[in-house]
Amino acid sequence: MNRTNERRRFIILTDQRSGSNHLEDLLGSHRAVKIAGELFNPSHDHNSRNNPLPEKLRGLRKRDPIAYLEAFFEQPFDESITHVGFRLFHDHARCRTERTIWANLRRTKDLQVVHLKRRNLLRNLLSLKLAMRSDNWQRMEGTPPVRYEPLRIEYQEVIAHIRARERSFARGKRFFRRHRRAEILYEDLERDQESQLAALLRFLGLPPQPLASSSRKQNQQSTRELIENHAELEARFRHTRWHEFFQD
C-alpha cells in the first residue's frame, strides 16, 4: 500500500454552478487521482458519484468532522494513487460543529488549492435559479440539453448575488494565501480545456495524460432567451463594471 503521508492533498474550492462537477470528473479520470464530491455538502445523505464513501467513514462526519476529514485523506488506496482531493464550496462547513475543518485545512501546509471561479456571475445566478426550479443539477453524456422556460430576476437579487460571490472568492483567496493555489475560470476551461488542464496537471505535479468527463453543459440558451426582463436589467447595469455579464 502507498504510505498515506506521501500522498498530496488538494481541494477544489468553489461555489455552486461553477463547473466543479465537470472539473471533478476530469481530474478523477487521471490514473493517479482519487477525488470525492462535496465532502461537506449540507445534506449528510450526499455521497460522491465518482468515488462513493464507505458508510463507516461517512458516519464519522456527525461525531467528529476532523476525524472524518483525516479518514477521507488516509483511505488505503492503491500505490498508484498519489493525489487525493474533494470539492469544497465557500459556504460549506460553516455551522458550529463543522467550521473547525477550515482551520484544519489551513494548517495543512502542503494542501494544494484549485480555486475555481465563474467570471459571469449573472450566468452563475441564472444557472442556480434554473437548477433549483427544475431540480436538475447535472447533465450526463448521452442525455439531451435541457430547454428551460424563461424566468424573471430582480435587480436587487442580481446585485446581492454578485457581491456575495465576490466576497466569497476574496475570502477564500485570503484564507489560503500561504498555500499553493491555482485560479481557474469556468469560461477559460470551457474555451480552451486542453491548455487549462495541462497547466492544472503541472500545478498539481501530475504526469500529463488525456482526461475525460461524462458531465455535459446543461443548456445552450442565451441569457436573453432565459431572462424575461433581460433588457431592463441590462439597462440598469449599463454603466457598471458588471455590464459585460449581459453580453452572451
Number of C-alpha atoms within 10 A of each C-alpha: 9 13 12 18 10 9 16 18 23 23 20 25 21 25 22 19 21 22 23 22 20 21 21 21 20 18 21 22 19 20 15 16 19 20 27 22 23 20 25 22 16 13 9 12 7 15 19 14 12 14 12 13 18 10 9 9 14 21 14 15 18 12 11 12 20 19 14 20 19 12 14 19 22 15 12 13 16 11 12 11 18 21 23 22 24 20 25 21 20 17 14 19 19 14 10 7 13 16 14 14 20 16 10 13 18 15 13 13 13 14 18 21 23 20 20 22 25 20 17 19 22 21 19 21 19 20 20 16 15 17 16 11 11 10 10 11 14 15 17 14 11 9 10 12 15 15 11 16 10 16 15 11 18 10 14 9 10 16 14 10 15 18 11 12 20 14 13 17 18 11 13 17 17 11 13 19 12 12 17 15 20 15 14 20 17 20 15 14 17 12 11 10 13 13 12 15 20 16 14 18 16 11 15 18 12 16 11 13 12 10 17 14 16 13 19 17 15 19 13 10 14 12 18 15 13 20 17 15 16 16 12 12 17 19 11 11 17 12 9 9 8 15 15 14 16 20 10 10
